């Protein structure tokens, strides 16, 4: 019980930092309440806004509508809002391309003409020719809320299996399209989530994973368990699909499947939630009687299948190498596997590897920016692929024998460009370089390092318009994530560009919990040491203030999903430090997140309040439970979506209702609830622009900004 009592007392010092002010000027809608109190291992925790967990209840719908009216009335009254939206729309209106990939003799390219709600898929046999439209999701829903969520092309390039997601949901429906005619076949597969598709080499069908049909009424809230691998034979109903593998004894396992380039094996990656430590199984798909072989079954490290030469499989792994290395395993030698090192761990994080051009193309992170090295099949070094500057590269797709590959490059001030790399000539040539209506030489990016509370050295990118003075008066947007082994690297977005045009500074720290420096960096920001992430972010804010980039009245913090949790925790721990806060689709109730949809999968990073050993540290920072009555919180704009079945909107609903009831001063605490949208993936361009415009308009007003011309 002592550990539980510690969790209660951790919250008390926050009251000292809160301060107080006059009564709030805004009248907030009354939220539905209950007298719900939960018992966590002897600790009684009230949950008065539990009714908001059901967004379809009449009382909840009434509250949602009233909150949106209050928020949009507030935003519409900001004089600069229309001009912000007009400029962002203009900046967004340029051609954008994804990284092309090739199957047999045909290239496939994703493209957006500028303001299309969804990217359009094209194909061509010659990159110098105008590509032919293959699939346009914009024609499937007038409001652009139908998104292409996955695709797989057969080896002969004649068939396209593709997934569609509606209104941002994780649930997908998969179909099959004839590449030549552009017509769909009769195949239709439902109840797919967290799965791609991988074709048999003869094009007879493909493997995929799905769940059992959920309860229709609660499919956006109910927990999901029991992933299963099926084979769909082309031209047959889904009810006839053959079950390939399931594990009823391991309901939390999630499967990803991949047929090897030689068509011999089905590689099964087994994940338990978001834990990077996984398992690798495989099955001989040529032998109909072959069983699934549990090759790497200990979940003792992260393993990523790269390719094979017959029975010899290559993997990227952090086994005995927290920054990553490449190994091979000869499966013909039986079990237990005997790993052989091909490419040893280096001083930089091995972020991704592909096998193409008879090379391992290894993408490293050096202080959170990209470096690309080449290795021969035996692991010997064979040079680098030079990049245009300090930024982020991605792509490098293809088959082992291909003599070309494609990749993207971007930075905070460089819109995403596409390059083709020729393995024979050892050179890159630009395939597509966008034309954006701004001058990149007007802006600059610094990478600095600062010390967190425990002395850990943290990198941070700071981007701004040249000529900026360090006078403490610059409006600054500090954005962060810090979790799930995800690396935050430089990238271009019109949203950030407009912020800098308006005279703002954009800052991105590489917090612990992410993947920028390998698994040890990730582990230093999870479970019982998750507080390190918040300390890193708070220290970033303090650095910006101490070095006169900005000051508290001019400093806003933002983040989404796990980053929304970050903002929620930091604003409740240090409400005195920020001029505004923007938590988006955040995980705010750390005691109940695991009870909804895929929330249980995050317990590998967070822990679970259902466990006595985890409850104290979760309760110690849970944003919902650290809102103090009468505290003066910074102006806050919470954003969420009614179709978010990743982080259910109940998190933001309960956080907003609690914050509004507690707010001890006239600073606004608002919630913006998007309709027909989800966690973020597949969100239409129109909705992205509208939400970003509202976000910047909110900061213009609350930070007292005078927009630079």
N, C-alpha and C positions, 0 to 999 in steps of 0.2 A: 504493500500500500504506500510505502514511502515514495516510490518512484512516481506514483499517481499524484500524490500531494505536491511533489516538485513541479509537475506540469501545471497545476493550478496557480502556484505562486509565481511562475515565470511571467504570467500576464500582468502582474501588479505594477511593475515599473513603467509600463506603457502609459498608465494614467498620468504619470508625472510629465510626460512629454506632450500630452494632448492639448492642454490649455482649454479655454472655453470662450464663448462669445455670446452675442445676442441670439434670441430665438431665430430659427430658420425662417427665411422670407418666403420660401416656396411651400405650398400646401400639397403634401404627398397623398396619393390614393391610399385608402385603407386596405391593407392586405388581409386575406383570410388567415385566421389563426386557430390554434388548438392548444390544449394544455399538455401536449406530448412531452414526456420526460423519459429519457433512455438511461438504462443502467449499464455503464461500461466498467465492469470489473470492480463494482462497488462505488464508482463515481457517478453521480446523478448529473446528466447533461440535458438541459431543456432544448427543445426544437420547436419553438412556437409557430414557425411558418411552414410546418410539415405539409399543410394542404397544398402549397404551391408546387409540390413534387408531382402533382397531377395537373398538367397544363390544360387539359381538356375539360376539367370541372368548370361549371358555370361561374363560380366565384373567382377562379383563376383567370378565366377568359375576360371577365369584367375588369380585373386588376391589370391584366396585360394591356387591354385597350386603353385604360385610363393612364397607365404609365407611358405608353407610346404617345398619347395625345399631349401629355405634359412635356415630354422630351422634345417632340417635334415642334410644338409651339415655342419652346425655348430656343431651339436651333434656328427656326425660321425668322426669329426676331434679330438674328445676328446680321448686321448689314453686309458684311464681307462674304457671307456664305455663297451667294450666287456667283460672285467673281471667282471664288476659290474653285467651285465646281466647274465653271467654264474653262479656267486655265488647266485644271487637271484633265478635263476631257480632251483639250487640245494636245496636251503632252502625251496622253495615252494613244492618240490617233496616229500610230505608225505601224508598219508591217513588222510582225514578229514571227520567227521560225523556231521550231523545235529541232533537235538533233536528228538528222535523217538516219535511217537504217536500211539495210539491203537484205532481201531474200532472193536467192537465185539471180535473176537478171533484172530485178525490179527494185526501185527505191521507193520508200514511203516517207512522207514529209508532213509534219503538222504545221499549220500556218494560220495566222490571224491577220486579216487585212487592216486592223487597227482597233475598231470599236465593236467588232463582233462579240457577242456574249460568250461564245464558245469557239475554241480552235477547230479548224476544219482539216480533215485528213485527205491528203492527195497521194497519187502514185505516178511514177514515170519510169521509163526504161533508160532515160538519158537526162542527166541533171541540167543540160543546156537547153532542153525543151521545156515548154510550158507544161506543168504537171496536170494530170486529170483528176478532178474531184472524185473522191471515193466515198466519203461519209461526212455529212454536214449536220451536226447535232442541233444547229440553230433552227432547222426545219422541223424538229420534233416537238418543240414547245415554243409558243409565241413569246413567252417571257424569258426564254433562255435558260430555264431551270432544269433542262435535261442535259446531262454532261457525259462525255465519253470517259469512262472510268478505267478502261483497260483494253488491251488489244493483243492479239497473237496471230501472226501470219503463218500459213502452212509452208513447208519447205519448198514446194513447187511454186509458191507465190500466187496461187490461184484462189485461195480462200482466206478470209479474214474472220476470226472469231473476235467479237468485241463486247464489252460490257457497258451498260448504261446505268447511271445513277440519277434518281429523281429528287429534285429539291434539296440536294446536298446530303442525302442519306447515305450511310455506308452500305445499305442493301443494294445489290446490283441484279440486273437481268442481262443475260448474255444471249447473243444471237450470232448467226453466221451469214456472211455476205460474200457473193461471188465477185472477185476483184475485177474481172473483165467487164461484166455487165453492170456492176453496181447494184444488183438486186439481192434482196435477202432470201435465204432459204427458209424452210419451215421450222428449222431448229430454234427452240426457245427454252432457256434454262433459268429457273428462278431460285431464290433464297441463297444467293451467293454473297459472301462477305469475306473480305481479307483473302482474296484468291485471284490469281491470274489464270491463264490457260496455257497448256503446252501440247503441241501436236505430235501425234505419231508420225514418223518419217514418211509413211505411205499416204498420209492425208486422209486416212480412214476415220479419224476422230481425234479427240483431245482429252487430256486429263484436267481435272479442276477439283476444287474443294468447295463444300457448302455445308450449311447447317440444315437441320430439320425445319419444316415450315413453322414459323412462329405464330403466336396468337396475334391476329391481325390488329386488334384494338390496341395492344400494348407493344407492338413491334419496335417502336422508337424508344422504349424505356426498359423493356425486360432484359434480363441477363441472357447472354448467349453462350452455350456450351456445346461440345460434341461435334467438332469439325470432322468431316469425313471426305476421303478422296474417292472420286468416281471417274469412270471413263465414259465419255459420251460418243457413241457411234453415230457418225453423220447420217442424217435422214431418219433417225428414230426418235420417239418421244422420250422426254426426260425420265419418265417412269421406268423405262427399260435400261437406264444407265447402270453400268456394272460397278458395284462397290469394290474398290481396290484395297482400301485400308481404313480401319477405324480403331480407336482405342477407348472403349466404354469405361475402362478402368482409369483413364487419364482424360477426364472430360475437359480439362483446361488446355490441352495440347492444341496447337494451331499448325496446320500443315501447309507447306508450299512445295510444289512439285515442278520438276524440270527434266525433260527428256534430253539426254546427252546428244552432242552433235553427230555422233556416229549412229544414233538411233538404238543403241543397245540397252541402255539403262534408264530407269526412272529414278532420279535422285529426289529423295524426300527430306526436306528440312523441317525439323520438328522444333517448334518454339513453344515455350510456356509463357504466354502473355508477352510482355515487352522485355523480358529478361534477355540480354544479349547472349548469355550462355545457352547453347542449343544442342540439339542432337542431329546426326545425319544417318539416315537409313537409305537403302537402295533396293531396287528390284530389277531383275533381268526381264525386260518386256518382250524379248524374242522367244523365251521359253515360257509357254503358257502355264506350266506347273511350278514356276519359280516362286519361292517365298520371299517376303521382305526380309532383308538382312540388316540387322541393327549394327552398323559399322562403328559409329561413335555414339555411345549410349549413356555416357556419364554426365552430360551437361556440365562439363568441367571448364569449358571455354567457349568462345564464339568461333564458329566454323562457317565458311562460305565456300561452296563448291565453285571451282573455276573452270574445270574442263578435265578431259581424260585422254589418255593414250592407251586404248584397250582397257585392261583391268587396273591401270595405274591412275588414280584420281589425284588431282591437285586442289589444294584448299588455301584460302587466306584464313589465318587464325591468330588469336592472341594467346594461345596455349604457351605458357612459359615465356611470353613476350607481350607485355601490356601494350606496346606500341604497334604490334602486328608483324607478321612474317608470312612467308609462303612455304608450305610443306607438300609432300606427296605421300600417298599411301598405296602400296601394291596390294589390292584386294585379293589377288590370287594366292597370297601367302596365308590367308585365313585370319582368324581372330585369336588374340587381341591384335588390333592394328599396330603397325610399327612405323610411326611417322619418320620421314626423311626430310631434313631441312634443305630447301632449294634457295630461298632468299632470306637471309637472316634479318633480325630486327635492326632498325637503324635508329638514328637520333630523332627522326621525325615520325609522326603518326602515319601509318599506312591506312589510308582512308578507303580506297577501293582498288580492285584489280580486275582486268578483263584479259581474256586470251584471244588475241587477234593478230594477224600478220606474222604467225609463228613466233610471237613474243608474249611475255607477260607485260601488259601495259599497267604500270603501278602508279596510282595517284596518291601522292603524299600531301600532308598538311605540314607546312613549316610556319609555326606561329600563326596558324589559322588561315594561311593562304596557300594556293596550290603549287605543287611541283610534280612534274611527270617524268618518270624514269622507265627505261626499257630493259628487260631482262630476257635472255635466251631461254629456251625450254629447260636447259640444265641449271638455270638460276644465275648464270654469269651475267655481269653487267654489260649493257650494250648501248649506252648513251642516254640522252634525254630528249623529250619533245619540248622545245622552247616555247614559252608562252609570251603573249604581248606585254605583260606587265605583272604587277602584284594584284591578284584577284582570285577568282574561282573558276576552275575548269570542270567539265563533266562530259559524259558520253562515252566515247571510245568503244562503241559497240561493234559487233561483227563476228564472223566465224574465224576459226583458227587459221584457215588457209587464205583468207581475204588479204589483198595487198593494199587495202585502203581502210581508213576508219574516219569517223567524223566526231568532232567535239565542239563544245560551246565554251566561250570565255566571257566573263563579266566582272565588273567591279562596281563600286558605289557610283562612279561617274562614267562607266562604260556600259552602254546597253548591250544585251546579250548578242554576241556575234558567233557565227557558225564557221568552222574551219574543216577542211579535208586534209588528212595526213596521208602521204604516200610513203609506204614502207620501203619501196625500191629507191626512190629519190631522196628519202629521208628529209622531206620538207613539208611544211604546212602552207596551204593556200586558202584565202578566204572564199567561202561559198556565199555567205550572206552577211552584210554589215548594215544594220538598220540606220535609217535617217530620222533622228529625233530633233525636234525644233529647240535645240539649246546648244550652247558652246561648252563642251566639257572642260576646256582650259580655264573656265571661270571658277572651277571648283577644285578642291584639293582634299586629300585624305591623309591623316596622320595615324600611325600606330604607336601608341604609348603603352607603358607598363606601370601599374600601380600596385600597392600592397593592400591586401585585405586585412581583416581584423586580426587574423592569426599570423600575419606576415607573408602569406602566400602571394607570389608575384602573378598578377592577372593582366593579360593583354586587353587592349581596347582600341577599336577603330573610332576615329573622330573625323567626320566629314563636314565641310562647310564651304561657303563662298569665300573666295580669296579676298583679302582686305579686311577680314573680320578682326575686330579689336577685342583683346581680353580685358574687358572693363566690367565684367560681371553682369552685363545687361542683355546678353544674347539669349533669346528663347531657345531652349534645348530640349530635344526629345531623346530620352535615354531608353533604349529598347533592349530587352533581354529574354532569355529562355532558360538555359541551365538545367537540362535533364535528359534522361533516356538515351544517353550516349550520342546525342545529336549535336553536330558541329555547326556553329554559326559562322559563316564565311561571307566575304564581300559579295554583294549582288546589286544589280540595278533595278530600281522601280521608279516609275513616274511619281509615285506618292512621295517618296523621300526627296526626289529632285524638286518637286514643288515646295516642300518644306524648306529646303535650302534657298530656293528662289525668294521665299518670303522672309529671308534673313535668319532662318533657324539653323541650329547645329544638330546633326544626327550622330548619336554615339551608340556603339555596339560593343559591349564587353563580352569576353569569352569566359563565361562563368564556369565554375566547377559543376559537375553533374552532366556537362556536355561531353563530346567526344574529341575535342580538339587536341588533347595530349594523351589519348589512349584510355584504357580501362581504369587505370589508377585515378585519372582525372575524373572519370565518371563516378567511380566509387566514393570519391571524396565529397560528392554532393548528393548522396542518396541515403535513404533509410534514416538511421539515427544521427547522421551528420548532414542532413538536408539543410540545416540552418547555415552551413557554410555558403550555400548558394545565395541566400538572402544577405548574408554579411558581405559577400563579394559585390552584390548589386548596390547595397547601401554605400560601400566604400567607393564604388564608381561614381555615385552621385556626389559624395563628399569631395572626391578628387576634382570633379568638374567645377565645384564651387570654390574649393581652396585655390585652384589655379586660374580662377577668374574667367573661365569660359562662360560661366553663368552664375546665378544666385538662386536661392530657394524660390522667390516669387516668379522666376522665369523658367523653372525646371519642371518638365513633365516626364512621367515614366509610363511605359507601355509594354505590353506583351500579351500573347495569346495562348490559350490552352494551358500547358504547364507554365508558360510565361504569364498567363493570367493569374495563376496561383502565385507566381513570383511577385507580381504587382500587389495582389491582395495581401500577401504576408508583409511586404515592405511598407505598404501604406498604413497597416495597422501597427507595425512595430515602430515606425518613425514617421508619423503623420506631420511632424513639424518640418520635415526635410524637403517637401515637394510643393510646387505651385499648382499641380494638377496631376490626376492619375487616370489611366485608361486601361483597365483590365478587360480583356476580350476572351470570351468563351472559356472562362477560367474554372479550374478545379478548386472550389471554395470551401466545400464541406469535406474535410479530410477524415471524418468519421463514417461517412456513408457513401463515398464515391464508388466503392466496390460493389454496391448493390444494384447498379444500373448498367445495362448493355455490356460494354466491354471493359468497364471500370475495374473489374477484378484483375484484369491483365496488368494493371499498373502497380499491383502490390509488390512486384519485384523491385521497383524503384522507391515506392513510398512506404511499404509496410501496410498493415491493416489494423484498424481500431478494434477488430474482433479478437486480436491477440493481446494478452496482458502485457507482453514485453514491448509491443509497438505503440499501444495507446498513449503512453506519456509523451513521447516525442512528437506524435501526430497532433495531439491536443495542444501541445506547447506552441505550435505555429499556425494551426488551422485558421485561415482568415475569418471564416464565419464566426468562430468562437472567440475572437479577440477584438471585436468591435465594442468599444467602451461607451456607455451611455454618457452623453454630455460632452464628449470629446469633439474638438473642432477639426474635422477631416478636410483634406484638400478638396477642391472641386473635382468631382469624379463623374466620368461617363463610362458606364458599364455597357458592353455590347455582347449580345448573344443572338441565337436564332432558334425559331420554334421547331425546326426539323433536325436539330443537332442531336444525333444519336451516338456521338462519340463522347462528348462531355455534355450530358443532358442539361437543358436550360435551367432546371431546378437549382443548380449551383448558383447561377447568376441571379435568379429570382429571389432566393432566400437571402443572398448577400445584399442585394439592393434593398429589400424590405427592412432588413435589420439595420443597415447603414442609415437609411432615411429616418427610421425611428430613433436612432441614437444621435444623429448629427446635432451638434451643440452650437452651430453658428449658421450664418446666412449663406455659406458656400454651397452651391448646388450639388446634389447627388442624384444623378439621373441614370436611367437604363434605357437603352435603345434595343428593341427586340425585332430582328429581321424576320420577315415571313417568307415561307417557301425557300428557305436556305438552311444549310447545315453547319458543319464545323469549319468549313472554309473551302475544301476541295470542290472544284467544279462550280464555284460561285460565279454567276454571270458578271460580265464586265460592268454592266449598268449598276448592279448592286455594289460592286467593289468601289466604283467611283463615288456613288452616293454616300457610302459609309465613310470612305476616306475624307470626303469633303466635309461631312459632319464632324469628323474627328478634328480636322484642322480648324474648322470654324469654332468649335468648342474651345480649343486652345487659344485662338486669337482673342476670344472674349475673356477667358479666365486668366490668361497670362498677361493681359493688357498689351497685346502686340500691336505694333504699327507696321503694316506690311511694307517690306522694302520693294521699291519699284525697279 
